[in-house]
Amino acid sequence: MLITTIFIGSKLDITPDDPRWIGAWWGGFLLCGALLFLSALFMFGFPQSLDQQDMDGGGESEQAMLPPSLTMEYQGSKPNGTMRGFDINSGLTVCEHLRIIPRVTRHLLSNPVFSCITLAACMEIAVVAGFAAFLGKYLEQQFNLTTSSANQLLGMTAIPCACLGIFLGGLLVKKLNLSALGAVRMAMMVNLVSTACYVSFLFLGCDTGPVAGVTVAYGNETLRSWQRPESPCINNCNCYTASVSPVCGSNGITYLSACFAGCTKPNLTSCACISSNSEEAVALPGKCPSPGCQQAFLTFLCVICVCSMIGAMAQTPSVIILIRTVSPELKSYALGVLFLLLRLIGFIPPPLIFGMGIDSTCLFWSSVCGEKGACMLYDNVAYRHLYVSIAIFLKSSAFILYATTWQCLRKNYRKYIKNSEGYLTPTELFASNVTLDNLGKEITQNPANRTKFIYNLEDHETSNNMESVL
């Protein structure tokens, strides 16, 4: 309301329901930025340094990151091969730091369970990043909704359901006390149900309907696809295609604008291009409604809520599997690799792929000074099938990766699950006194199982303090 009062002039002749309306798109960035700033203030509550008791065992971790040339010197400096007060930054050069990163990363990615579960998470996020990015536009085109109403519905339904799904996923893993195999089975089952929901979207939508000059001809004129609609009834009109504002004629045909309908009065009456059996050829703002479209929209809204909630339940099991499949000293770095790949694979390419697919279903492009602009009208059936099929392909790829993970664990559980005899249960993992930083200390009390030298990667061990180096 404040933005409307300040930035919108009283002489503006369009409303937020008009497709030409451009809202305050920057408002969301301001809100998110303010929330991030407020949350960052709580970071100042952390102490300047950790207590000494939280840093016990640091010498062994530091030794694990030393290059071979410094190992003997490090061990001989004090009994038991540890050095109190050793500064890791003073012992390693920049080149040695850089050599550690690719070697540890290669070690992680050589683990098929880690690689498969990470790629599966990327595929799941790719569906969210690509499908959700254009979901508002999809609702506008498929169900003739306005931009504001489409975004409001998504904010009130799909997003809260996704948040609920993440919470339920973590709750189920904890209550059922699932092992790594159980977590994979849960992820597979959740993936199958959500994929079935996406398959149902192929049948929930509305047709484009008759559009004068695009899908049907003006009167007896021959339809010329991909060109500017022309007809004798608008020869004397200078109709622009830079932007369109569809109107529905009394004859049941949609026109790109009142101008293309030949309407000569502001109240959309006396439209020369509309041939109707009624007393007067008139038009109404918006596209002509399709039969059964409202019922399809209500069904779609219910299914998208279920799909969002169930699909989000796979996030916690995926993280549980990833944490258990790497050495305790690599858990923090493994999560860092996961989040890096999620952004590189899951968030960047999918919107581009979905966008190119959607553009291929365009029926009519706007033109500005003779140059092609934005798409004004889509083939709804082709749009729906291609848009949903890409999401189904990504979900199916995630299921194959989950199945591969399950097969690897089923054949050799002890090989891929670290400390399989004494691993933390979900109840222990979610306990408030256990964090990713001290997780390795809780499950590797035996000194013989402590960290090994980083260059001896066949032992699948590295360093507790790897994050401090990287």
NUKOLGU-547342 format. One record per residue (C-alpha): x, y, z; residue in three letters; residue number from 1. Coordinates in steps of 0.001 Angstrom, whole numbers, plus 500000, padded with zeros to 6 digits. Layout:
residues N
{r {X, Y, Z}, "ALA", NUM}
...
***
This chain:
residues 470
{r {500000, 500000, 500000}, "MET", 1}
{r {502844, 502388, 500832}, "LEU", 2}
{r {504564, 501665, 497511}, "ILE", 3}
{r {501288, 502179, 495649}, "THR", 4}
{r {500735, 505548, 497332}, "THR", 5}
{r {504234, 506873, 496688}, "ILE", 6}
{r {505200, 505557, 493270}, "PHE", 7}
{r {501915, 505214, 491357}, "ILE", 8}
{r {500423, 508289, 489721}, "GLY", 9}
{r {496716, 508975, 489902}, "SER", 10}
{r {496555, 509462, 486123}, "LYS", 11}
{r {497646, 505892, 485373}, "LEU", 12}
{r {494927, 504201, 483328}, "ASP", 13}
{r {495885, 500566, 484063}, "ILE", 14}
{r {495471, 498431, 487180}, "THR", 15}
{r {497561, 495617, 488708}, "PRO", 16}
{r {495287, 493155, 486882}, "ASP", 17}
{r {496492, 494469, 483525}, "ASP", 18}
{r {499197, 492268, 481891}, "PRO", 19}
{r {501173, 495430, 481104}, "ARG", 20}
{r {501479, 496210, 484794}, "TRP", 21}
{r {505044, 496101, 486156}, "ILE", 22}
{r {505098, 495904, 489918}, "GLY", 23}
{r {507782, 496928, 492395}, "ALA", 24}
{r {509989, 493949, 491542}, "TRP", 25}
{r {512788, 495358, 493683}, "TRP", 26}
{r {510687, 495276, 496852}, "GLY", 27}
{r {511450, 491618, 497498}, "GLY", 28}
{r {515181, 492254, 497331}, "PHE", 29}
{r {514868, 495037, 499890}, "LEU", 30}
{r {512889, 492807, 502242}, "LEU", 31}
{r {515297, 489865, 501905}, "CYS", 32}
{r {518284, 492163, 502341}, "GLY", 33}
{r {516811, 493619, 505513}, "ALA", 34}
{r {516124, 490151, 506939}, "LEU", 35}
{r {519654, 488993, 506115}, "LEU", 36}
{r {521092, 492081, 507773}, "PHE", 37}
{r {519068, 491506, 510933}, "LEU", 38}
{r {520053, 487839, 511091}, "SER", 39}
{r {523715, 488763, 510591}, "ALA", 40}
{r {523615, 490849, 513762}, "LEU", 41}
{r {523269, 487670, 515818}, "PHE", 42}
{r {526664, 486538, 514520}, "MET", 43}
{r {528239, 489097, 516829}, "PHE", 44}
{r {527056, 486964, 519733}, "GLY", 45}
{r {529724, 484349, 519031}, "PHE", 46}
{r {532884, 484549, 521176}, "PRO", 47}
{r {536104, 485828, 519697}, "GLN", 48}
{r {537733, 482433, 520241}, "SER", 49}
{r {536633, 478974, 521356}, "LEU", 50}
{r {537431, 477585, 524791}, "ASP", 51}
{r {540577, 475522, 525120}, "GLN", 52}
{r {538552, 472398, 525937}, "GLN", 53}
{r {536845, 472644, 522547}, "ASP", 54}
{r {540206, 472603, 520822}, "MET", 55}
{r {541568, 469370, 522323}, "ASP", 56}
{r {543080, 467046, 519793}, "GLY", 57}
{r {543984, 469885, 517475}, "GLY", 58}
{r {547602, 468756, 517248}, "GLY", 59}
{r {546686, 465501, 515566}, "GLU", 60}
{r {544512, 467349, 513074}, "SER", 61}
{r {547293, 469761, 512313}, "GLU", 62}
{r {549708, 466891, 511740}, "GLN", 63}
{r {547286, 465303, 509326}, "ALA", 64}
{r {547516, 468346, 507072}, "MET", 65}
{r {551298, 468581, 506973}, "LEU", 66}
{r {553165, 467708, 503775}, "PRO", 67}
{r {555592, 464742, 503871}, "PRO", 68}
{r {558619, 467025, 504113}, "SER", 69}
{r {557414, 468421, 507456}, "LEU", 70}
{r {556051, 465248, 509025}, "THR", 71}
{r {559250, 464067, 510760}, "MET", 72}
{r {560071, 467550, 512015}, "GLU", 73}
{r {556573, 467892, 513386}, "TYR", 74}
{r {556635, 464519, 515149}, "GLN", 75}
{r {560076, 465117, 516663}, "GLY", 76}
{r {559172, 468439, 518160}, "SER", 77}
{r {557395, 466928, 521154}, "LYS", 78}
{r {556326, 463553, 522551}, "PRO", 79}
{r {553440, 461654, 520907}, "ASN", 80}
{r {553876, 463605, 517680}, "GLY", 81}
{r {551873, 466649, 518738}, "THR", 82}
{r {552869, 470267, 519126}, "MET", 83}
{r {551036, 472555, 521465}, "ARG", 84}
{r {550326, 475985, 520143}, "GLY", 85}
{r {551266, 475021, 516594}, "PHE", 86}
{r {550072, 477631, 514095}, "ASP", 87}
{r {548848, 475875, 511007}, "ILE", 88}
{r {549106, 479012, 508902}, "ASN", 89}
{r {552799, 479381, 509685}, "SER", 90}
{r {553685, 475828, 508693}, "GLY", 91}
{r {552019, 475570, 505288}, "LEU", 92}
{r {552689, 477686, 502260}, "THR", 93}
{r {549993, 478925, 499911}, "VAL", 94}
{r {550953, 476320, 497311}, "CYS", 95}
{r {550661, 473534, 499878}, "GLU", 96}
{r {547222, 474805, 500864}, "HIS", 97}
{r {546134, 474768, 497234}, "LEU", 98}
{r {547490, 471256, 496681}, "ARG", 99}
{r {545345, 469929, 499506}, "ILE", 100}
{r {542034, 471142, 498070}, "ILE", 101}
{r {541934, 469232, 494748}, "PRO", 102}
{r {543325, 466097, 496364}, "ARG", 103}
{r {540685, 465979, 499073}, "VAL", 104}
{r {537970, 466870, 496573}, "THR", 105}
{r {539078, 464071, 494256}, "ARG", 106}
{r {539046, 461710, 497202}, "HIS", 107}
{r {535444, 462634, 498023}, "LEU", 108}
{r {534188, 462423, 494457}, "LEU", 109}
{r {535819, 459005, 494005}, "SER", 110}
{r {533330, 457672, 496548}, "ASN", 111}
{r {530361, 456469, 494427}, "PRO", 112}
{r {527876, 456849, 497284}, "VAL", 113}
{r {528941, 460436, 497953}, "PHE", 114}
{r {528910, 461308, 494245}, "SER", 115}
{r {525515, 459723, 493576}, "CYS", 116}
{r {523780, 461238, 496579}, "ILE", 117}
{r {525264, 464655, 495786}, "THR", 118}
{r {524135, 464503, 492153}, "LEU", 119}
{r {520706, 463290, 493263}, "ALA", 120}
{r {520417, 466323, 495532}, "ALA", 121}
{r {521463, 468521, 492595}, "CYS", 122}
{r {518708, 467019, 490426}, "MET", 123}
{r {516133, 467597, 493150}, "GLU", 124}
{r {517220, 471210, 493573}, "ILE", 125}
{r {517271, 471658, 489785}, "ALA", 126}
{r {513558, 470843, 489692}, "VAL", 127}
{r {512877, 473456, 492357}, "VAL", 128}
{r {515121, 476091, 490764}, "ALA", 129}
{r {513773, 475601, 487238}, "GLY", 130}
{r {510145, 474665, 487830}, "PHE", 131}
{r {509523, 477194, 490596}, "ALA", 132}
{r {511227, 480024, 488698}, "ALA", 133}
{r {508553, 479927, 485982}, "PHE", 134}
{r {505648, 478583, 488023}, "LEU", 135}
{r {504025, 482006, 488342}, "GLY", 136}
{r {504234, 482526, 484590}, "LYS", 137}
{r {502909, 479003, 484074}, "TYR", 138}
{r {499837, 479727, 486187}, "LEU", 139}
{r {499211, 482931, 484258}, "GLU", 140}
{r {499303, 481195, 480884}, "GLN", 141}
{r {497577, 477945, 481789}, "GLN", 142}
{r {494781, 479225, 484009}, "PHE", 143}
{r {494410, 482874, 482894}, "ASN", 144}
{r {495494, 484280, 486247}, "LEU", 145}
{r {496913, 487736, 486782}, "THR", 146}
{r {500556, 488083, 487787}, "THR", 147}
{r {499722, 489319, 491275}, "SER", 148}
{r {497184, 486597, 492030}, "SER", 149}
{r {499506, 483849, 490738}, "ALA", 150}
{r {502372, 484974, 492966}, "ASN", 151}
{r {500108, 485398, 495970}, "GLN", 152}
{r {498722, 481884, 495587}, "LEU", 153}
{r {502216, 480420, 495354}, "LEU", 154}
{r {503322, 482307, 498448}, "GLY", 155}
{r {500324, 481105, 500450}, "MET", 156}
{r {500355, 477448, 499362}, "THR", 157}
{r {503459, 475898, 497783}, "ALA", 158}
{r {506129, 477640, 499889}, "ILE", 159}
{r {504601, 476889, 503332}, "PRO", 160}
{r {504013, 473280, 502267}, "CYS", 161}
{r {507666, 472937, 501241}, "ALA", 162}
{r {508787, 474267, 504627}, "CYS", 163}
{r {506478, 471788, 506336}, "LEU", 164}
{r {507922, 468977, 504208}, "GLY", 165}
{r {511488, 469732, 505304}, "ILE", 166}
{r {510395, 469617, 508948}, "PHE", 167}
{r {508463, 466354, 508481}, "LEU", 168}
{r {511390, 464750, 506665}, "GLY", 169}
{r {513733, 465439, 509556}, "GLY", 170}
{r {511117, 464312, 512069}, "LEU", 171}
{r {510574, 460980, 510294}, "LEU", 172}
{r {514290, 460273, 510058}, "VAL", 173}
{r {514662, 460924, 513767}, "LYS", 174}
{r {511563, 459068, 514962}, "LYS", 175}
{r {512150, 456013, 512757}, "LEU", 176}
{r {515862, 456027, 513626}, "ASN", 177}
{r {516711, 455246, 510004}, "LEU", 178}
{r {520043, 453811, 508965}, "SER", 179}
{r {521743, 454961, 505774}, "ALA", 180}
{r {519914, 452261, 503818}, "LEU", 181}
{r {516628, 453303, 505390}, "GLY", 182}
{r {517290, 456930, 504513}, "ALA", 183}
{r {517945, 455973, 500879}, "VAL", 184}
{r {514713, 453983, 500748}, "ARG", 185}
{r {512831, 456942, 502173}, "MET", 186}
{r {514373, 459273, 499585}, "ALA", 187}
{r {513431, 456855, 496786}, "MET", 188}
{r {509845, 456528, 498001}, "MET", 189}
{r {509447, 460287, 498398}, "VAL", 190}
{r {510903, 460810, 494928}, "ASN", 191}
{r {508449, 458342, 493362}, "LEU", 192}
{r {505422, 459997, 494964}, "VAL", 193}
{r {506497, 463499, 493965}, "SER", 194}
{r {507262, 462319, 490418}, "THR", 195}
{r {503748, 460893, 490195}, "ALA", 196}
{r {502428, 464325, 491149}, "CYS", 197}
{r {504421, 465900, 488314}, "TYR", 198}
{r {503028, 463333, 485882}, "VAL", 199}
{r {499508, 464405, 486860}, "SER", 200}
{r {500389, 467986, 485868}, "PHE", 201}
{r {500516, 466822, 482238}, "LEU", 202}
{r {496731, 466520, 482346}, "PHE", 203}
{r {495912, 469579, 484468}, "LEU", 204}
{r {495732, 472683, 482340}, "GLY", 205}
{r {493766, 474697, 479830}, "CYS", 206}
{r {494026, 474976, 476066}, "ASP", 207}
{r {495129, 478174, 474379}, "THR", 208}
{r {491708, 478555, 472789}, "GLY", 209}
{r {490877, 480489, 469627}, "PRO", 210}
{r {493009, 483629, 469213}, "VAL", 211}
{r {492243, 485828, 466221}, "ALA", 212}
{r {495116, 486007, 463770}, "GLY", 213}
{r {497206, 483468, 465706}, "VAL", 214}
{r {495308, 480202, 466089}, "THR", 215}
{r {492245, 481135, 464025}, "VAL", 216}
{r {491861, 483493, 461090}, "ALA", 217}
{r {490057, 486825, 461017}, "TYR", 218}
{r {486741, 486031, 459342}, "GLY", 219}
{r {487493, 484505, 455936}, "ASN", 220}
{r {491107, 485656, 455896}, "GLU", 221}
{r {493804, 482981, 455655}, "THR", 222}
{r {495761, 482513, 458870}, "LEU", 223}
{r {499438, 483340, 458496}, "ARG", 224}
{r {501365, 481871, 461385}, "SER", 225}
{r {504255, 483723, 463083}, "TRP", 226}
{r {503261, 487025, 461466}, "GLN", 227}
{r {501484, 490139, 462657}, "ARG", 228}
{r {497703, 489588, 462543}, "PRO", 229}
{r {496093, 491513, 459692}, "GLU", 230}
{r {492496, 491947, 458612}, "SER", 231}
{r {490411, 494507, 456684}, "PRO", 232}
{r {488583, 495358, 459898}, "CYS", 233}
{r {491768, 496826, 461392}, "ILE", 234}
{r {493356, 498281, 458274}, "ASN", 235}
{r {492677, 501804, 459505}, "ASN", 236}
{r {493991, 501030, 462986}, "CYS", 237}
{r {497596, 501413, 464009}, "ASN", 238}
{r {497751, 498406, 466334}, "CYS", 239}
{r {501017, 497967, 468196}, "TYR", 240}
{r {502505, 494614, 469131}, "THR", 241}
{r {505051, 495917, 471627}, "ALA", 242}
{r {502662, 494757, 474354}, "SER", 243}
{r {499269, 493129, 474290}, "VAL", 244}
{r {496247, 493295, 476538}, "SER", 245}
{r {493948, 490428, 475499}, "PRO", 246}
{r {490211, 490921, 475274}, "VAL", 247}
{r {487485, 488333, 474896}, "CYS", 248}
{r {484978, 489000, 472154}, "GLY", 249}
{r {481300, 488205, 472451}, "SER", 250}
{r {481875, 485594, 469733}, "ASN", 251}
{r {484098, 483543, 472080}, "GLY", 252}
{r {487366, 484459, 470329}, "ILE", 253}
{r {490312, 486089, 472101}, "THR", 254}
{r {491919, 489140, 470484}, "TYR", 255}
{r {495423, 490349, 471289}, "LEU", 256}
{r {494075, 493763, 472263}, "SER", 257}
{r {491007, 495954, 471846}, "ALA", 258}
{r {492705, 497471, 468815}, "CYS", 259}
{r {493042, 494076, 467120}, "PHE", 260}
{r {489349, 493490, 467849}, "ALA", 261}
{r {488509, 496693, 465991}, "GLY", 262}
{r {486920, 498341, 469023}, "CYS", 263}
{r {486483, 502075, 468505}, "THR", 264}
{r {485165, 503029, 471942}, "LYS", 265}
{r {486939, 502954, 475318}, "PRO", 266}
{r {484220, 500751, 476813}, "ASN", 267}
{r {485109, 497959, 474321}, "LEU", 268}
{r {481970, 498276, 472222}, "THR", 269}
{r {481388, 498669, 468490}, "SER", 270}
{r {484191, 496206, 467699}, "CYS", 271}
{r {484377, 495807, 463914}, "ALA", 272}
{r {486259, 492488, 463922}, "CYS", 273}
{r {483829, 490700, 466225}, "ILE", 274}
{r {481071, 488920, 464378}, "SER", 275}
{r {478413, 487896, 466856}, "SER", 276}
{r {474787, 486904, 466854}, "ASN", 277}
{r {474200, 489260, 469762}, "SER", 278}
{r {472781, 492729, 469352}, "GLU", 279}
{r {476158, 494443, 469674}, "GLU", 280}
{r {479738, 493273, 469155}, "ALA", 281}
{r {481443, 493879, 472487}, "VAL", 282}
{r {484517, 492611, 474297}, "ALA", 283}
{r {485606, 492008, 477867}, "LEU", 284}
{r {489142, 492409, 479289}, "PRO", 285}
{r {491158, 489209, 479512}, "GLY", 286}
{r {491294, 485951, 477597}, "LYS", 287}
{r {488160, 483967, 476928}, "CYS", 288}
{r {487715, 481280, 479601}, "PRO", 289}
{r {488189, 477642, 478638}, "SER", 290}
{r {485604, 475021, 479681}, "PRO", 291}
{r {486589, 473217, 482888}, "GLY", 292}
{r {489590, 475472, 483471}, "CYS", 293}
{r {488571, 476539, 486968}, "GLN", 294}
{r {488141, 472956, 488149}, "GLN", 295}
{r {491535, 472036, 486685}, "ALA", 296}
{r {493132, 474952, 488516}, "PHE", 297}
{r {491717, 473931, 491900}, "LEU", 298}
{r {492965, 470385, 491368}, "THR", 299}
{r {496378, 471687, 490303}, "PHE", 300}
{r {496602, 473847, 493428}, "LEU", 301}
{r {495906, 470868, 495694}, "CYS", 302}
{r {498407, 468642, 493890}, "VAL", 303}
{r {501162, 471286, 493902}, "ILE", 304}
{r {500779, 471608, 497683}, "CYS", 305}
{r {501137, 467851, 498158}, "VAL", 306}
{r {504018, 467727, 495681}, "CYS", 307}
{r {505879, 470563, 497418}, "SER", 308}
{r {505523, 468990, 500838}, "MET", 309}
{r {506473, 465444, 499829}, "ILE", 310}
{r {509309, 466527, 497544}, "GLY", 311}
{r {510912, 468577, 500331}, "ALA", 312}
{r {510941, 465552, 502640}, "MET", 313}
{r {513902, 464093, 500709}, "ALA", 314}
{r {516328, 466814, 501798}, "GLN", 315}
{r {517072, 465554, 505307}, "THR", 316}
{r {517645, 461884, 504305}, "PRO", 317}
{r {520063, 463016, 501601}, "SER", 318}
{r {522145, 465010, 504081}, "VAL", 319}
{r {522090, 462112, 506563}, "ILE", 320}
{r {523474, 459733, 503934}, "ILE", 321}
{r {526140, 462194, 502870}, "LEU", 322}
{r {527326, 462748, 506449}, "ILE", 323}
{r {527577, 459028, 507134}, "ARG", 324}
{r {529424, 458141, 503959}, "THR", 325}
{r {532497, 460288, 504619}, "VAL", 326}
{r {535135, 460198, 507336}, "SER", 327}
{r {534365, 462229, 510468}, "PRO", 328}
{r {537159, 464661, 509657}, "GLU", 329}
{r {535717, 465387, 506199}, "LEU", 330}
{r {532088, 465986, 507107}, "LYS", 331}
{r {532315, 469778, 507112}, "SER", 332}
{r {534244, 469878, 503858}, "TYR", 333}
{r {531859, 467342, 502288}, "ALA", 334}
{r {528930, 469616, 503095}, "LEU", 335}
{r {530835, 472487, 501518}, "GLY", 336}
{r {531342, 470470, 498333}, "VAL", 337}
{r {527642, 469578, 498352}, "LEU", 338}
{r {526510, 473195, 498606}, "PHE", 339}
{r {528999, 474265, 495937}, "LEU", 340}
{r {527690, 471660, 493481}, "LEU", 341}
{r {524105, 472530, 494348}, "LEU", 342}
{r {524753, 476081, 493203}, "ARG", 343}
{r {526808, 475178, 490147}, "LEU", 344}
{r {524566, 472365, 488888}, "ILE", 345}
{r {521250, 472834, 490646}, "GLY", 346}
{r {520659, 476577, 490475}, "PHE", 347}
{r {522419, 477953, 487381}, "ILE", 348}
{r {521634, 475684, 484360}, "PRO", 349}
{r {517992, 474684, 485147}, "PRO", 350}
{r {516387, 478144, 484755}, "PRO", 351}
{r {518197, 478535, 481429}, "LEU", 352}
{r {517027, 475121, 480218}, "ILE", 353}
{r {513441, 475683, 481335}, "PHE", 354}
{r {513456, 479160, 479793}, "GLY", 355}
{r {514658, 477941, 476390}, "MET", 356}
{r {512072, 475172, 476424}, "GLY", 357}
{r {509273, 477598, 477254}, "ILE", 358}
{r {510347, 480017, 474510}, "ASP", 359}
{r {510124, 477213, 471951}, "SER", 360}
{r {506356, 476991, 472575}, "THR", 361}
{r {505681, 480660, 471802}, "CYS", 362}
{r {502970, 481411, 469228}, "LEU", 363}
{r {503260, 485185, 469027}, "PHE", 364}
{r {506217, 487449, 469780}, "TRP", 365}
{r {505928, 491143, 470430}, "SER", 366}
{r {507948, 493491, 468268}, "SER", 367}
{r {509599, 496758, 469248}, "VAL", 368}
{r {510936, 498892, 466382}, "CYS", 369}
{r {511019, 495844, 464156}, "GLY", 370}
{r {512937, 493703, 466665}, "GLU", 371}
{r {511553, 490629, 468414}, "LYS", 372}
{r {510565, 491265, 472003}, "GLY", 373}
{r {508904, 489092, 474619}, "ALA", 374}
{r {506479, 486267, 473957}, "CYS", 375}
{r {502881, 487397, 474203}, "MET", 376}
{r {501064, 484122, 473584}, "LEU", 377}
{r {502013, 480477, 474120}, "TYR", 378}
{r {500733, 477156, 472911}, "ASP", 379}
{r {499396, 476065, 476282}, "ASN", 380}
{r {499393, 472340, 475524}, "VAL", 381}
{r {502980, 472321, 474235}, "ALA", 382}
{r {504017, 474636, 477071}, "TYR", 383}
{r {502527, 472329, 479686}, "ARG", 384}
{r {503944, 469123, 478219}, "HIS", 385}
{r {507476, 470454, 477746}, "LEU", 386}
{r {507613, 472345, 481032}, "TYR", 387}
{r {506440, 469377, 483098}, "VAL", 388}
{r {508434, 466811, 481093}, "SER", 389}
{r {511720, 468550, 481934}, "ILE", 390}
{r {510831, 468349, 485628}, "ALA", 391}
{r {509889, 464669, 485294}, "ILE", 392}
{r {513208, 463935, 483563}, "PHE", 393}
{r {515146, 465568, 486408}, "LEU", 394}
{r {513121, 463728, 489048}, "LYS", 395}
{r {513686, 460431, 487220}, "SER", 396}
{r {517419, 461119, 487081}, "SER", 397}
{r {517402, 461702, 490831}, "ALA", 398}
{r {515610, 458387, 491370}, "PHE", 399}
{r {518221, 456518, 489303}, "ILE", 400}
{r {520969, 458094, 491399}, "LEU", 401}
{r {519151, 457164, 494612}, "TYR", 402}
{r {518788, 453601, 493337}, "ALA", 403}
{r {522506, 453467, 492515}, "THR", 404}
{r {523296, 454672, 496028}, "THR", 405}
{r {521035, 452014, 497509}, "TRP", 406}
{r {522666, 449304, 495397}, "GLN", 407}
{r {526168, 450332, 496517}, "CYS", 408}
{r {525170, 450362, 500173}, "LEU", 409}
{r {523300, 447083, 499925}, "ARG", 410}
{r {526299, 445276, 498445}, "LYS", 411}
{r {528970, 446686, 500758}, "ASN", 412}
{r {527558, 448691, 503624}, "TYR", 413}
{r {530696, 448651, 505773}, "ARG", 414}
{r {532865, 449906, 502919}, "LYS", 415}
{r {530909, 453097, 502318}, "TYR", 416}
{r {529479, 453902, 505752}, "ILE", 417}
{r {532195, 455115, 508076}, "LYS", 418}
{r {532180, 453656, 511604}, "ASN", 419}
{r {529227, 451486, 510623}, "SER", 420}
{r {529415, 449558, 513889}, "GLU", 421}
{r {529161, 452666, 516013}, "GLY", 422}
{r {527676, 455343, 513806}, "TYR", 423}
{r {525502, 458009, 515300}, "LEU", 424}
{r {521800, 457356, 515137}, "THR", 425}
{r {519557, 460183, 513923}, "PRO", 426}
{r {518543, 460802, 517545}, "THR", 427}
{r {522169, 461292, 518517}, "GLU", 428}
{r {522890, 463322, 515391}, "LEU", 429}
{r {520109, 465805, 516127}, "PHE", 430}
{r {521099, 466159, 519794}, "ALA", 431}
{r {521923, 469714, 520736}, "SER", 432}
{r {525364, 468859, 522102}, "ASN", 433}
{r {526556, 467265, 518852}, "VAL", 434}
{r {527712, 469454, 515985}, "THR", 435}
{r {529507, 468859, 512732}, "LEU", 436}
{r {532677, 470175, 514351}, "ASP", 437}
{r {532738, 467674, 517223}, "ASN", 438}
{r {530977, 464806, 515473}, "LEU", 439}
{r {534251, 463044, 514706}, "GLY", 440}
{r {535345, 463263, 518347}, "LYS", 441}
{r {532152, 461613, 519529}, "GLU", 442}
{r {532494, 458508, 517362}, "ILE", 443}
{r {536256, 458022, 517180}, "THR", 444}
{r {537387, 457816, 520777}, "GLN", 445}
{r {540004, 455153, 520058}, "ASN", 446}
{r {543347, 456832, 519282}, "PRO", 447}
{r {544042, 454129, 516697}, "ALA", 448}
{r {541123, 455426, 514668}, "ASN", 449}
{r {542218, 459039, 514722}, "ARG", 450}
{r {543232, 461015, 511665}, "THR", 451}
{r {545783, 459667, 509240}, "LYS", 452}
{r {548176, 461569, 507036}, "PHE", 453}
{r {546284, 463432, 504324}, "ILE", 454}
{r {548407, 462143, 501487}, "TYR", 455}
{r {547637, 458555, 502527}, "ASN", 456}
{r {544119, 458886, 501110}, "LEU", 457}
{r {543609, 455170, 500636}, "GLU", 458}
{r {542888, 455090, 504393}, "ASP", 459}
{r {539964, 457478, 503789}, "HIS", 460}
{r {541069, 459834, 506593}, "GLU", 461}
{r {542092, 463482, 506593}, "THR", 462}
{r {541850, 466275, 509121}, "SER", 463}
{r {539393, 467556, 511751}, "ASN", 464}
{r {540411, 471127, 510992}, "ASN", 465}
{r {540218, 470914, 507204}, "MET", 466}
{r {537780, 473816, 507158}, "GLU", 467}
{r {540364, 476036, 508841}, "SER", 468}
{r {542785, 475366, 505984}, "VAL", 469}
{r {540274, 475715, 503176}, "LEU", 470}
***
